[in-house]
Amino acid sequence: METDLYDEFGNYIGPELDSDEDDDLEADDRDVDEADEDDEDEPADADEDVPGMEVVLHEDKKYYPTAEEVYGPEVETLVQEEDSLTVHQFDCRKLDLRLSVYTHKRFLADLMDSPELIRNVTLCGHLHHGKTCFVDCLIEQTHPEIRKRDDMDLRYTDILFTEQERGVGIKSTPVTMVLPDSRGKSFLFNIMDTPGHVNFSDEVTSGIRLSDGIVLFIDAAEGVMLNTERLIKHAVQERLAITICINKVDRLIVELKLPPTDAYYKLRHIVDEVNAMLSTYSTDENLVVSPLLGNVCFASSQYCVCFTLGSFAKIYSDTYGSFRLFVWFAVHYDNPVLPSLLRRKFTKKAPTSNSQRSFVEFVLEPLYKILSQVVGDCDTSLPRVLDELGIHLVKEELKLNIRPLLRLVCKRFFGEFTGFVDMCVQHIPSPQGGAKNKIEHSYTGGLDSDLGEAMAECDPDGPLMCHTTKMYSTEDGVQFHAFGRVLSGTIQAGQPVKVLGENYTLEDEEDSQICTVGRLWINVARYQIEVNRVPAGNWVLIEGCDQPIVKTATITEPRGNEEAQIFRPLKFNTASVIKIAVEPVNPSELPKMLDGLRKVNKSYPSLTTKVEESGEHVILGTGELYLDCVMHDLRKMYSEIDIKVADPVVTFCETVVETSSLKCFAETPNKKNKITMIAEPLEKGLAEDIENEVVQITWNRKKLGEFFQTKYDWDLLAARSIWAFGPDTTGPNILVDDTLPSEVDKALLGSVKDSIVQGFQWGTREGPLCDEPIRNVKFKILDAVIAQEPLHRGGGQVIPTARRVVYSAFLMATPRLMEPYYFVEVQAPADCVSAVYTVLARRRGHVTQDAPIPGSPLYTIKAFIPAIDSFGFETDLRTHTQGQAFSLSVFHHWQIVPGDPLDKSIVIRPLEPQPAPHLAREFMIKTRRRKGLSEDVSISKFFDDPMLLELAKQDVVLNYPM
């Protein structure tokens, strides 16, 4: 082998080719001759700058010109690396740095050490009833430098850009501020501004858990609406103090143009409606709202008006001296011809035709006059009226447009929102006063321990206990901060803590982790006040503890507090029944989507994400708007990738309508144990009582037996033999031990009780029809043969067997599918009611009530509609009513789907609508296909060979494939 064929690096270069070399030399000679002719005056060394064939290293290669070469040496250029580029921002917290000025920061921090001067309040109400606008008024009161611009709503607590674009609140936002009462005494208010849309009621639940009371906002024109009633029920269940704010009273005057007397009856009707609901949902007869008691205030957030009867009386007392205001219900004011105020009197009966209700005389008529003067004749008579009221405006202010001028006049006349502060201080307990009630309801441990006593006393020197219910993402959507309430002790920055998850128990401590607290903040919506410690009774935003927290958590000390138990997970007043499947457009970006799913799961309290057996990733939410917001966050904030979404579907439940046609049994694989069961439907209403925790499995057997015997007429022995609810402690199914001591060894049966219960829980969590939860079924253990040796009756033998016998008993009891139904409330003019009926009828919906709204030209239509037929309902409704109808829908109940899901004679043809009797079969088959299951239910998985022989002996005809 010749060495000339290779270069010094060992690369093959081949032999020299004479012909090519000669051609190259001739070409070079021609080039040189031409160059000599053209450039005879060139210097001799000019050719030295021509690049040759030298080797250029990779790092020395130059692909693009430098900035200096492009712009010239006199231009200063700045090059930013990719890591230092501006990160994405999804909220407007830092758009206006002037908002970070708060004149009472030091005073606010000092008030945190006085729990008797703190009020933790949630503002809640129906959609667009004025909660956010009311908070804007409080913000303007405490932050003088913040002003509304161009007559636009400030929407200070709508931080996200999506909230401002949609015009609807999506997240609950905490605001902490110092507010004075009517006597000038300052209180620290922790206020949670919550969304009004029923799809985001989980945000309200997270705020309610941290509060001691609610202020329920009701639009004076619309009255009590769908979400208003649900919030009253939820607040009663959470044992919170309830106060009312009747907002937008200006609509009665400006829009509806009601006379003052009619406006009074409209307001009184709202108060009566709320009291009727309180008496329905609460057993406490003292739970009443009334303006006379001081737990009702009236407001117009748009014009900066807020007053109670007490604060309005103070306006008169400042003018007339001592003055007591009897202004509600059946109190009339006798108004004789003589103008002297001393000659007039209050009576319970109308003595003359001139007398009218004192609320109309002293509250509504002055309000009407102020509004009419500003709106009607603001150039001539207004300055004189303002002088009489003691309101002084400069010439520039008098030239304002009507709305800003009316807002300014009302603000000067009514002053600060001291009536609202008085109402909250008097009727909502402080963290110290409401601590015991809060702990009894939300803490899973007892109050008889030192830890329980410290929390009941709101002791800042006790052991640390902090309950977090919300996770707020940072501005760039990368990390989360936990938001919660300190119930005892003091949390400090840099302190090591133990974070207990929702699955933590004293027996199983796996769901716990030691973390170090980072910074601590007091949240004021668009900015935070950093503090180094937060004592008991306050709300706090915590950095550094987000990694182990999914939904809610309990934060305690890492050592010396081993008896600490967790706070109960949130109990939502709705269910996540709408389901969508997601996958990345680019399959290689699946890890990014999974990370985004984990983050979005933290961000939304009631959101559920899971992986089906088919491998598809599923998101469950409360409605279309909810899932639309979830997908926006998933795509834009948390994963930043393109994601495909499948058509939405709903979750189903499985149930039975008859008792099992024969006793079903199953043997363990080792043939040493045998369990016999039957299934039958539960009594009506019992499943709801279990889910609402009216009855609890943790009660002792005597109390449990009395409940079932008195309310549902159960046999006392059977009632005391309840083993479990399923699929969890509040699941709507019951397992009962119905065996007799003369036939079954109770001691042996008790030894495998936990295994049978686990099999029952497993079976009811994933039913045999289409892997959906079982509902409203009672399973009875009729017989059991248990092996004597513990080795032969282990969990590995008994648990799958118990699950199999649950399935077989279920399939022999006429199984049926259940679908979720929505309750729909539609507001529309009278001429659109027929169109609403038409749209509902096409979607299997039915109307339960339609009635005019008192004091309004609108009608309210209440109806039920299957959730699976509700997709696009709102758009369809607006199309048929030319945009005049507005609807809200929320999950209400489960209802059996018509038809037999196991009827093989039904043929499902693609792209054809099915008649009603075929729906159950269609839903089951399509759900099984989507989940990657076989087309039909196979009984060979659930029936043993001996059970099949028994079926053959009984001549039982099965519709199921083998």
ZIZIWO-V571482 format. One record per backbone hydrogen bond with DSSP energy under -1.0 kcal/mol. CO is the residue of the C=O (numbers start at 0). NH is the residue of the N-H. If there is no record, write none. Layout:
CO/NH
CO/NH
This chain:
1/4
2/5
4/12
4/13
6/9
10/6
16/20
17/21
18/22
19/23
20/24
21/25
22/26
23/27
24/28
25/29
26/30
27/31
28/32
29/33
30/34
31/35
32/36
33/37
34/38
42/45
44/47
45/48
46/49
57/60
65/69
66/70
67/71
71/74
81/84
89/160
95/98
96/99
97/100
101/104
103/107
104/108
105/109
106/110
109/112
110/113
113/116
114/117
116/187
118/189
119/211
120/191
121/214
122/193
123/216
125/128
129/133
130/134
131/135
132/136
133/137
134/138
135/139
136/140
137/141
138/142
142/145
148/151
154/157
156/158
158/91
159/163
160/164
161/165
162/166
162/167
172/192
173/524
174/190
176/188
178/186
180/183
184/180
186/178
187/118
188/176
189/120
190/174
191/122
192/172
196/199
197/200
199/202
200/204
201/205
202/206
203/207
204/208
207/210
211/240
212/121
213/242
214/123
215/244
217/246
218/222
224/228
225/229
226/230
227/231
228/232
229/233
230/234
231/235
232/236
233/237
234/239
235/238
240/213
242/215
243/296
244/217
244/246
245/298
246/219
247/250
249/253
250/254
250/255
251/257
258/262
259/263
260/264
261/265
262/266
263/267
264/268
265/269
266/270
267/271
268/272
269/273
270/274
271/275
272/276
273/277
274/278
275/279
276/280
277/281
283/286
285/287
289/293
289/294
294/243
296/245
297/306
298/248
299/304
304/299
306/297
307/311
308/312
309/313
310/314
311/315
312/316
313/317
315/319
316/320
330/357
331/346
332/355
339/342
344/333
346/331
355/332
356/360
357/361
358/362
358/363
359/364
362/366
363/367
364/368
365/369
366/370
367/371
368/372
369/373
370/374
371/375
380/384
381/385
382/386
383/387
384/388
385/390
393/397
396/399
400/404
401/405
402/406
403/407
404/408
405/409
406/410
407/411
408/412
409/413
410/414
415/417
416/420
417/421
418/422
419/423
420/424
421/425
422/426
423/427
429/433
433/437
434/438
435/439
436/440
437/441
438/442
441/567
448/452
449/453
450/454
451/455
452/456
453/458
458/461
458/488
464/486
464/487
465/554
466/484
467/552
469/482
471/480
473/476
474/89
478/473
480/471
481/541
482/468
482/469
483/539
484/466
485/536
487/464
490/533
491/494
494/516
496/514
497/555
498/512
499/553
500/503
507/504
509/511
510/500
512/498
514/496
516/493
518/542
519/530
520/540
521/528
523/525
526/523
528/521
531/492
533/490
534/537
537/485
539/483
540/520
541/481
542/517
552/467
553/499
554/465
555/497
560/563
565/443
574/576
576/650
577/620
578/648
579/618
580/645
582/643
585/588
586/589
588/592
589/593
590/594
591/595
592/596
593/597
594/598
595/599
596/600
597/601
598/602
599/603
607/619
609/617
611/614
615/611
616/581
617/609
618/579
619/607
620/577
622/626
623/627
624/628
625/629
626/630
627/631
628/632
629/633
630/634
631/635
632/636
632/637
633/638
641/584
643/582
648/578
652/817
653/774
654/815
663/676
665/674
667/670
672/667
673/784
674/665
675/781
675/782
676/663
677/779
678/659
679/777
682/685
684/688
685/689
686/690
687/691
688/693
688/694
689/692
695/698
699/703
700/704
701/705
702/706
703/707
704/708
705/709
706/710
707/711
707/713
714/718
715/719
717/720
720/736
723/734
725/732
727/730
731/775
732/725
733/778
734/722
734/723
735/780
739/742
739/743
743/745
744/748
745/749
746/750
749/752
751/755
752/756
753/757
754/758
755/759
756/760
757/761
758/762
759/763
760/764
761/765
763/773
766/770
771/766
772/653
775/681
776/733
777/679
778/735
779/677
780/737
782/675
784/673
788/791
789/792
793/797
794/798
797/801
798/802
799/803
800/804
801/805
802/806
803/807
804/808
805/809
806/810
807/811
809/812
811/660
812/657
813/656
815/654
816/896
817/652
818/894
819/866
820/891
820/892
821/864
822/889
823/862
824/887
825/860
826/885
827/858
828/831
829/832
831/835
832/836
833/837
834/838
835/839
836/840
837/841
839/842
839/844
840/843
845/863
848/861
850/859
852/855
857/852
858/827
859/850
860/825
861/847
861/848
862/823
863/845
864/821
865/868
866/869
869/872
871/875
872/876
873/877
874/878
875/879
876/880
877/882
880/883
885/826
887/824
889/822
892/820
894/818
897/919
899/902
902/905
908/911
914/917
915/918
917/921
918/922
919/923
920/924
921/925
922/926
923/927
924/928
925/929
926/930
927/932
928/931
937/940
938/942
943/947
944/948
945/949
946/950
947/951
948/952
949/953
950/955
960/938
